[in-house]
Amino acid sequence: MNASASRWPLLSRIDSPQDLRALAAGELGAVCAELRDYLIHTVATRGGHFAAGLGTVELAVALHHVYDTPEDRLVWDVGHQAYPHKVLTGRRDRLGSIKQKDGLAPFPTRSESPYDTFGVGHSSTSISAALGMAVAAQQQGSARRVVAVIGDGAMTAGQAFEALNNAGSLKADLLVVLNDNDMSISENVGALSNYLARILSSRRYSALRETGKKALRRMPNAWELARRSEAYMKGMVLPGGLFEELGFNYIGPIDGHDIGALVTTLRNQRLLKGPQFLHVVTRKGKGYAPAEADPITWHGPGAFDPASGTIFKERSAGPTFSQIFGDWLCDIAAQDPKIVAITPAMREGSGLVEFSRRFPERYFDVAIAEQHAVTFAAGLACEGLKPVVAIYSTFLQRAYDQLVHDVALQNLPVVFAIDRAGLVGSDGATHQGAYDISFLRCIPNMVLMAPADEDECRQMLYTGTTLSGPSAVRYPRGVGDATPPVAQMTALPVGRGVIRREGGSGLALLVFGTLLSPALKLAERLDATVVNMRFIKPLDTDLLLAIAARHSALVTLEENAVAGGAGTAVAEALAAAGVMIPLQLVGIPDEFIEHGSRNDCLVAAGLDPVGLARRIEPWWQDLRGTPRRVAAQ
């Protein structure tokens, strides 16, 4: 969408922050209004991260107006809040392409723009990165300024506080802006979001405090007592006390939608030396009534009608894997009172909404804290409970150490329900779950399962709860082949695969996960045997060796990186048994797959039906010494 000069007269003239800085301060309010309207009408066409960006309109305008970007470095945490930033930095007319194949990246990306100073996508990295930039400027004798913008949801992660602690001791010239909208993707949880702290740090509290000081100064003893009490309260309760103890000069909270106050405050802070902290209060979804009323639903909607606020729902062939998980969890929890669920702030995305309503006392949203989520689950398991950790594949990477040392090493019965495994799609490389098979199968005591369809997902999850040690079920985003899940829960034989098709050509396809459906179609063309391996660890070596003994070539298929993946496990097992047989490993290539639809990403990785045919059929024809056929289009 091009910014119409008639509808957005100021915004249409802003092709860079230099254009924004050329405007008078009195025009910035109008710029904010136009920018918010532009976001609403542009995101409406295709959907995308929405509510967070509406809340940062004034902040983005103020930052680019005051700071000399890109010479001054601006680091946005996560990227959900960065759409206004993209509009103001030369990408206005491409915003409608965001998250689409060959369109704008969903998050700040260094290769896309010099204004994107750090690539993000996962939370709580901004302060660390910005601190590194600030120290580099210091060592280079540069006067450039560095700003990190982080939400109160992202502030719940440990890395944010690690960085704050380090920054306070280094005394670098760094500004941390806390964009406090009392939200994460879901509602905020934890002590950091305590409402009392917000009330006590409000302007009303400050006014009362100053009035009290004037009265108490006439009573020396009472004044000294009050002064000491105030210091104690500030250190224990007020947000400013916490950040000041970490070595920051705390200012705030200020209204994040008051563009005048923002500009004035940022101009003053830009002149200050050392670690600075600005607490900005905003509203997620600001300026669009449906998003203000329901910021969770409007966090990342699909296409919608901006006039009515109606979100256009995509038709689905059946329940998603996330829904399959959520339904199963409610069913097993109704049968087993020891079942508890943990999520690092992803209730809506992980299929836990219904469970959180039906079993609130057994539901634990631990905020954005992946490491804590895993070790917390380990502690629950130590005391006889059966924790299920619902976590995205890429988020589990952050808790790898905890998974190894706190769960697997101690052989604790924790079930990991790994959503978004494989190629996710529109959120791009930061969220593609391409490595979990590789980093999980090398861990002792771990049982690793990959369901081929919806029913297998349900039964594998149940299987995990019957084991005495850790297990993981990894499943992709979206829907499978619409196999109806069987209500009755039955534990699968651990480490046993099943033959799904007997072929006569001498070729066998060994499938791990949801590539089974396209593999079966390809097998009809090649008259190949198809095996649903089900378990990556333990691998069904008996079945593998039996298949190898009566076939002339094997192909492994998985939606994971080839290096260290399920195919590698097959190669290791064959080598250990002394079996020499042609083997092709098919998986995600050794490169980061960029954003697009999930199907776009499968095509890019050569894992769609056509791509699989193009990779496997010529290889098989060469082995047989037969003329190649062109794979079906």
C-alpha positions in Angstrom: 0.0 0.0 0.0 1.3 3.4 -1.0 0.8 6.2 1.5 -1.8 8.5 -0.1 -0.8 12.2 0.2 -4.4 13.1 0.5 -5.1 10.8 3.4 -1.7 10.9 5.1 -0.2 14.2 4.0 2.7 14.3 6.5 3.5 10.6 6.6 3.7 10.4 2.8 6.5 12.9 3.0 8.6 10.9 5.5 10.9 8.6 3.6 13.6 8.6 6.3 14.1 9.8 9.9 15.8 12.8 8.4 12.5 13.9 7.0 10.9 13.4 10.4 13.5 15.5 12.1 12.9 18.3 9.7 9.4 18.7 11.0 8.5 21.0 13.8 7.8 19.5 17.2 4.2 20.8 16.9 3.6 18.6 13.8 4.6 15.4 15.5 1.2 14.8 17.0 -0.4 14.8 13.5 2.4 12.4 12.3 1.5 10.0 15.1 -2.2 10.1 14.2 -1.5 9.5 10.5 1.0 6.7 11.3 -1.5 4.9 13.5 -4.2 5.2 10.9 -1.7 3.9 8.2 -0.9 0.9 10.4 -4.5 0.0 10.9 -5.4 0.1 7.2 -2.2 -1.6 6.0 -2.0 -4.5 8.4 -5.7 -5.1 7.8 -5.0 -6.3 4.3 -2.9 -9.3 5.3 -2.6 -9.4 9.1 0.5 -9.4 11.2 1.8 -8.3 14.6 -0.5 -5.4 15.3 -1.5 -4.3 18.8 2.0 -3.9 20.1 3.0 -1.6 17.2 -0.1 0.6 17.8 1.2 1.2 21.3 4.6 2.3 20.2 3.6 4.9 17.6 4.5 8.0 19.7 7.6 6.3 21.1 9.0 5.4 17.6 8.3 8.9 16.4 10.0 10.5 19.4 13.0 8.3 19.2 13.7 8.9 15.6 13.0 12.6 16.0 15.4 13.1 18.9 18.1 10.6 18.0 20.4 10.8 14.9 19.5 7.3 13.6 21.1 5.3 12.1 24.3 6.8 13.5 22.7 6.6 16.9 21.8 3.0 17.5 18.2 2.0 18.2 17.6 -1.7 19.3 14.0 -2.9 19.4 13.4 -6.0 21.6 11.4 -8.9 20.0 10.2 -6.9 17.1 6.4 -7.1 17.7 6.5 -3.4 18.5 8.7 -2.4 15.5 6.2 -1.8 12.7 6.1 2.0 13.3 9.9 1.9 13.2 9.8 0.2 9.8 7.4 2.7 8.4 9.6 5.7 9.5 12.8 4.2 8.1 12.1 4.0 4.4 9.9 0.9 4.3 6.5 2.6 4.5 5.2 1.5 1.1 6.3 -2.1 1.6 4.7 -2.6 4.9 1.8 -4.5 3.3 4.3 -7.2 2.3 5.5 -7.9 5.8 5.8 -11.6 6.7 5.1 -12.6 3.1 7.5 -14.4 0.8 10.1 -11.9 -0.6 8.4 -9.1 1.5 9.6 -7.3 4.6 10.9 -9.4 7.4 8.6 -9.7 10.4 11.2 -8.4 12.8 14.1 -5.9 12.6 16.7 -7.6 10.4 20.2 -6.2 9.8 20.3 -7.2 6.2 17.1 -5.3 5.4 18.0 -1.8 6.6 20.8 0.1 8.3 18.2 1.3 10.8 17.8 -2.3 12.0 20.9 -2.3 14.1 20.3 -5.8 15.6 18.4 -8.8 14.3 15.7 -9.9 16.8 12.7 -12.2 17.0 13.1 -13.7 20.4 12.7 -11.7 23.5 15.0 -10.0 26.0 18.1 -9.5 23.9 18.0 -5.8 23.3 19.8 -4.6 26.4 22.6 -7.1 26.0 23.1 -6.1 22.3 22.8 -2.4 23.0 25.2 -2.6 25.9 27.7 -4.2 23.5 27.2 -1.3 21.0 27.6 1.3 23.8 30.8 -0.2 25.0 32.1 -0.4 21.4 31.3 3.3 21.0 33.2 4.0 24.2 36.2 2.1 23.1 36.2 3.7 19.7 35.9 7.2 21.1 32.6 7.7 19.3 29.9 10.1 20.6 27.0 8.0 19.1 24.2 7.2 21.5 22.6 3.8 22.0 19.0 3.0 23.0 17.4 -0.3 23.8 13.6 -0.5 23.8 12.2 -3.5 25.8 8.6 -4.4 26.8 7.6 -5.3 30.3 6.8 -8.8 29.1 10.4 -9.3 27.8 11.8 -7.8 31.0 10.7 -11.0 32.8 13.5 -13.0 31.1 16.7 -13.6 33.0 18.9 -12.3 30.2 17.4 -8.8 30.6 18.5 -8.6 34.2 21.9 -10.1 33.5 22.4 -7.3 31.0 21.1 -4.6 33.4 23.4 -5.8 36.1 26.4 -5.7 33.7 25.4 -2.3 32.3 25.2 -0.7 35.7 28.7 -1.7 36.5 30.2 -0.7 33.1 28.9 2.8 33.3 28.4 2.9 29.5 26.3 5.6 27.9 23.2 3.5 27.3 19.5 4.4 27.5 17.0 1.5 28.3 13.4 2.4 27.5 10.9 0.2 29.3 7.8 0.1 27.2 5.3 -0.8 29.9 1.9 -1.8 28.5 1.0 -4.3 31.2 0.9 -7.0 28.6 3.1 -9.7 27.0 1.5 -11.8 24.3 -0.9 -12.8 27.0 -1.6 -11.1 30.3 1.5 -10.3 32.3 2.3 -12.4 35.2 4.8 -12.3 38.0 6.0 -9.9 40.6 7.4 -7.4 38.2 4.0 -6.5 37.0 2.6 -5.9 40.5 -0.1 -3.3 40.4 0.9 -1.8 43.7 4.3 -0.8 42.4 2.6 1.0 39.5 0.3 2.9 41.9 3.1 3.9 44.2 5.3 5.1 41.4 2.5 7.2 39.9 2.5 11.0 39.7 -0.2 11.0 42.4 2.1 9.2 44.8 4.9 11.6 43.9 2.6 14.6 44.6 1.5 13.2 47.9 5.1 12.5 48.9 6.2 16.0 48.2 3.3 17.5 50.1 4.2 15.3 53.1 7.8 16.3 53.0 6.9 20.0 53.3 4.8 19.3 56.4 7.3 16.9 58.0 10.3 19.3 57.7 8.8 21.2 60.6 9.2 18.1 62.8 12.9 17.0 62.6 12.5 13.6 64.3 9.4 12.7 62.2 11.2 14.0 59.1 14.2 11.8 59.7 12.0 8.7 60.2 10.0 9.5 57.1 13.2 10.0 55.0 14.5 6.6 56.1 11.1 4.9 55.5 11.0 6.4 52.0 14.4 5.1 51.1 13.4 1.6 52.3 10.1 1.7 50.4 11.7 2.9 47.3 14.3 0.2 47.4 11.8 -2.5 48.1 8.7 -1.5 46.2 9.2 1.2 43.6 10.4 0.3 40.1 12.8 3.2 40.2 14.5 1.7 43.3 15.2 -1.6 41.7 16.8 0.0 38.6 18.7 2.6 40.5 20.2 -0.2 42.6 21.3 -1.8 39.4 23.2 1.4 38.6 20.7 3.3 36.3 19.4 6.8 36.5 15.7 6.1 36.6 13.1 8.5 35.1 9.4 7.8 35.0 6.9 6.6 34.6 5.8 9.0 31.8 2.9 8.8 29.5 4.1 7.0 26.4 1.3 8.6 24.3 2.2 12.2 25.1 4.5 13.0 22.2 5.6 16.3 23.7 6.6 14.8 27.0 8.4 12.0 25.3 10.4 14.3 23.0 11.4 16.6 25.9 12.4 13.8 28.2 14.4 12.0 25.5 16.2 15.2 24.6 17.2 15.7 28.2 18.3 12.0 28.6 20.3 12.1 25.4 22.7 14.6 27.1 23.2 12.5 30.2 26.2 10.2 30.7 26.1 6.7 32.0 23.3 4.1 32.2 19.9 5.7 31.9 16.5 4.2 32.3 13.2 5.6 31.0 9.9 4.0 32.2 7.3 4.7 29.5 3.6 3.6 30.1 1.7 2.8 26.9 -1.4 0.9 26.0 -1.3 -2.1 23.7 -3.6 -1.5 20.8 -3.8 2.2 21.4 -6.1 4.1 19.0 -8.0 1.1 17.7 -10.9 0.3 19.9 -11.2 -3.5 19.3 -7.4 -3.9 19.9 -7.5 -1.8 23.1 -10.4 -3.9 24.4 -8.8 -7.3 23.5 -5.1 -6.9 23.0 -4.5 -10.7 23.2 -6.7 -11.5 20.2 -5.2 -8.5 18.3 -1.6 -9.3 19.1 -1.1 -10.9 15.7 -4.5 -11.1 13.8 -5.0 -12.2 10.3 -6.6 -9.9 7.7 -9.5 -7.9 9.1 -12.1 -5.3 8.3 -10.8 -2.1 10.0 -14.2 -0.5 10.1 -16.0 -3.3 11.9 -13.1 -5.0 13.6 -14.0 -8.4 12.1 -11.0 -10.7 11.8 -11.3 -13.0 8.8 -10.8 -16.5 9.9 -8.9 -18.9 7.7 -10.7 -22.1 6.9 -9.0 -25.1 8.3 -9.1 -28.8 7.2 -9.3 -29.8 10.8 -7.9 -29.1 14.3 -4.4 -27.8 14.4 -1.7 -29.8 16.3 -1.8 -27.1 19.0 -5.5 -27.8 19.4 -4.9 -31.6 19.5 -2.4 -31.0 22.3 -4.8 -28.7 24.2 -7.7 -31.2 23.9 -5.5 -34.1 25.0 -4.1 -32.2 28.0 -7.6 -31.5 29.3 -8.6 -35.1 28.8 -5.5 -36.5 30.6 -5.8 -33.9 33.4 -9.4 -35.0 34.0 -8.1 -38.6 34.5 -4.9 -37.9 36.4 -4.7 -35.2 39.1 -0.9 -35.2 39.0 -0.8 -33.7 35.5 0.3 -30.0 35.5 1.1 -27.7 32.6 3.8 -25.1 32.3 4.2 -22.5 29.6 6.6 -19.6 29.1 3.9 -17.0 28.3 2.4 -18.7 25.3 -1.0 -19.9 26.4 -2.9 -18.7 23.3 -0.2 -20.0 20.9 0.3 -23.4 22.6 -3.3 -24.5 22.9 -3.6 -24.0 26.7 -6.5 -21.6 26.9 -9.1 -24.2 27.8 -6.8 -26.0 30.2 -6.0 -22.7 32.0 -9.8 -22.2 32.5 -10.7 -25.7 33.5 -7.6 -26.4 35.7 -6.3 -23.0 36.9 -4.6 -24.4 40.0 -2.6 -26.8 37.7 -1.7 -24.2 35.1 1.5 -22.2 35.4 2.3 -19.4 33.1 5.9 -18.5 34.2 6.2 -15.5 31.9 8.9 -15.2 29.3 11.4 -17.4 31.1 12.2 -20.5 29.2 15.1 -21.6 31.4 13.0 -21.2 34.5 10.1 -23.1 32.9 12.1 -26.2 32.4 13.8 -26.3 35.8 10.5 -25.4 37.5 9.0 -28.5 35.8 11.9 -30.5 37.1 11.2 -29.4 40.6 7.5 -30.4 40.2 8.6 -33.8 38.9 10.9 -34.4 41.9 7.8 -34.2 44.1 5.7 -36.7 42.2 3.8 -34.5 39.8 3.7 -35.1 36.1 4.6 -31.8 34.4 3.9 -31.1 30.8 6.0 -28.2 29.3 4.3 -26.6 26.3 7.0 -24.8 24.5 7.9 -23.8 20.9 10.9 -25.5 19.3 13.0 -22.4 19.0 12.2 -21.4 22.6 13.4 -24.7 23.9 16.8 -23.9 22.5 17.1 -21.2 25.2 16.6 -23.8 27.9 18.9 -26.5 26.5 21.2 -26.5 29.5 18.3 -26.9 31.9 16.8 -29.7 29.8 20.2 -31.5 29.9 21.2 -31.0 33.5 18.0 -30.4 35.4 15.7 -32.9 33.6 17.6 -35.6 31.6 20.6 -36.0 33.8 18.3 -36.6 36.7 16.0 -38.8 34.6 12.9 -36.9 35.6 9.4 -37.6 34.0 8.9 -34.3 32.3 6.9 -34.3 29.0 7.9 -31.7 26.5 5.2 -30.8 24.0 7.2 -29.1 21.3 5.1 -26.9 19.1 6.3 -25.1 15.9 8.7 -27.9 15.2 10.1 -27.8 11.6 9.3 -24.9 9.3 7.0 -22.4 10.9 6.5 -19.9 8.1 5.8 -16.2 8.4 7.9 -15.4 11.5 11.0 -16.5 9.6 14.3 -17.9 10.5 14.1 -16.8 14.1 11.2 -19.1 14.7 11.8 -22.1 12.4 12.1 -25.2 14.6 14.8 -26.8 12.5 17.1 -28.2 15.1 15.3 -29.9 17.9 15.8 -33.4 16.7 19.5 -32.7 16.4 19.9 -31.3 19.9 17.5 -33.6 21.6 18.5 -37.0 20.3 22.1 -36.8 21.6 20.8 -36.5 25.2 20.8 -39.7 27.3 17.5 -40.8 28.9 15.5 -38.8 26.4 12.6 -40.4 24.4 12.0 -38.4 21.2 8.8 -38.8 19.1 7.6 -37.4 15.9 4.0 -38.0 15.1 2.9 -38.4 11.5 -0.6 -37.2 12.0 -3.1 -35.8 14.6 -4.0 -39.2 16.2 -0.4 -40.2 16.6 0.3 -36.8 18.3 -2.4 -37.5 20.9 -1.2 -41.0 21.5 2.5 -40.0 21.7 1.7 -37.3 24.2 -0.1 -39.9 26.3 2.8 -42.3 25.9 5.1 -39.6 27.4 3.1 -39.5 30.6 3.5 -43.2 31.1 7.3 -43.1 31.1 9.5 -42.8 34.1 12.0 -40.4 32.4 11.9 -37.4 30.1 10.2 -37.4 26.7 9.5 -35.0 23.9 6.8 -34.9 21.2 7.6 -32.5 18.4 4.9 -31.4 16.0 4.6 -28.7 13.4 2.5 -25.5 13.2 -0.9 -25.8 11.6 -2.8 -28.9 10.5 -1.8 -32.4 9.5 -3.5 -34.8 7.1 -6.8 -34.5 9.0 -6.5 -37.9 10.6 -9.2 -37.9 13.3 -7.7 -38.4 16.8 -9.0 -41.4 18.7 -10.5 -40.5 22.0 -9.2 -43.6 23.7 -5.6 -43.0 24.8 -3.2 -45.9 24.1 0.5 -46.0 24.9 2.6 -46.8 21.8 5.3 -49.4 22.0 8.4 -47.3 22.7 11.0 -47.4 19.9 8.8 -49.2 17.4 7.9 -48.0 13.9 5.3 -49.3 11.5 5.3 -50.2 7.8 2.7 -48.1 6.0 3.2 -49.4 2.5 5.0 -52.4 1.0 6.7 -51.6 -2.3 8.3 -53.8 -4.9 11.0 -51.5 -6.4 13.7 -52.0 -3.8 13.4 -48.4 -2.5 12.3 -47.7 1.1 11.3 -44.3 2.5 11.9 -44.0 6.3 9.8 -41.1 7.5 10.0 -39.2 10.7 6.9 -37.0 11.3 4.4 -35.3 9.1 6.3 -35.8 5.8 4.6 -39.2 5.8 1.6 -38.0 3.8 3.7 -36.6 0.8 6.0 -39.7 1.1 3.1 -42.0 0.6 2.1 -40.2 -2.6 5.6 -40.3 -3.9 5.8 -44.0 -3.0 2.9 -44.7 -5.3 4.9 -43.2 -8.2 8.1 -45.1 -7.3 6.5 -48.3 -5.9 8.5 -47.7 -2.8 8.1 -49.1 0.7 7.1 -46.5 3.3 7.9 -46.8 7.0 6.5 -44.5 9.7 9.5 -44.6 12.1 7.6 -42.7 14.9 10.5 -42.7 17.3 13.8 -40.9 16.7 15.1 -42.1 20.1 15.1 -44.9 20.7 15.4 -45.8 17.1 13.7 -49.0 15.9 16.9 -50.6 14.8 15.2 -54.1 14.4 12.8 -52.7 11.9 15.5 -50.6 10.2 17.8 -53.6 9.7 15.0 -55.8 8.5 14.0 -53.1 5.9 17.7 -52.7 4.9 18.1 -56.5 4.4 15.3 -56.7 1.8 15.8 -53.3 0.0 18.5 -51.9 -2.3 18.3 -48.3 -1.1 17.0 -46.2 1.7 15.8 -42.6 2.0 15.2 -40.8 5.3 12.7 -37.9 5.4 12.4 -35.4 8.3 11.5 -31.7 8.8 14.7 -31.0 10.6 18.2 -30.1 9.8 20.0 -33.0 8.2 23.1 -32.5 10.3 22.6 -34.6 13.4 19.0 -35.3 12.6 17.0 -38.5 12.4 18.6 -39.5 9.1 22.0 -39.2 10.9 20.7 -41.6 13.5 19.7 -44.1 10.8 23.2 -43.8 9.3 24.8 -44.4 12.6 22.7 -47.5 13.3 23.5 -48.9 9.9 27.2 -48.3 10.3 27.2 -49.9 13.8 25.6 -53.0 12.3 28.1 -53.1 9.4 25.3 -52.6 6.8 26.4 -51.1 3.5 23.5 -49.7 1.6 22.9 -46.5 -0.5 21.3 -44.0 1.8 19.9 -40.5 1.0 19.2 -38.1 3.9 16.4 -35.6 3.1 15.7 -32.7 5.5 16.1 -29.0 5.8 19.2 -27.8 4.0 22.1 -26.2 5.9 20.8 -22.7 5.6 18.3 -20.4 7.3 15.0 -20.5 5.7 13.4 -17.0 5.4 9.9 -16.0 6.0 6.8 -16.8 4.0 3.8 -19.0 4.4 4.6 -22.5 5.9 4.1 -23.9 2.4 6.5 -21.3 0.9 9.1 -22.4 3.4 8.5 -26.1 2.7 9.0 -25.3 -1.0 12.2 -23.3 -0.3 13.6 -26.3 1.7 12.6 -28.8 -1.0 10.2 -30.6 1.4 6.9 -30.1 -0.5 5.7 -33.0 -2.7 7.3 -31.6 -5.9 10.6 -30.9 -4.1 10.7 -34.3 -2.5 10.2 -35.9 -6.0 12.9 -33.7 -7.5 15.4 -34.7 -4.8 14.6 -38.5 -4.5 13.6 -39.7 -7.9 16.7 -38.7 -9.8 18.9 -40.2 -7.1 17.0 -43.5 -7.2 17.1 -43.6 -11.0 20.8 -43.0 -11.0 21.3 -45.9 -8.6 19.2 -48.2 -10.8 20.9 -47.0 -14.0 17.6 -46.0 -15.6 16.9 -42.9 -17.6 15.7 -40.0 -15.4 12.1 -38.9 -15.5 11.1 -35.3 -14.8 9.4 -35.1 -11.4 5.7 -34.4 -11.6 4.8 -30.8 -11.4 
